[in-house]
Amino acid sequence: MLTSSEVTVTLPADVALHARPAAQFVRTAVGFDADIAVAFGDREADAKSLLAILALGAEGGSELRLTASGDDAPLALDALRDCVAAFD
């Protein structure tokens, strides 16, 4: 059964979504059988595309809306929420 889920996460104040954290985020996302999107402002990106994530330009303290659909959707969003919380 396909599941759809959504969650909002906030980047740590001192961590922009630049190369290193974006790469961690994408590595986490690709491990799941789900279509995952990240929205920042009026932009949306495929969570499994490093270039798309970097193009969002999310700065520290920004809110990101994560949506996922597929068999692993809830697990994927839990893992991505944990990934963002672990950014340093």
Buried (B, 14 or more C-beta within 10 A) or exposed (E): EEBEBEBEBEBBEEBBBBEEBBEBBBEBBEEBEBBBBBBBEEEBBBBBBBEBBBBBEBEBEBEBBBBBBBEBBBBBBBBBBEBBEEBE
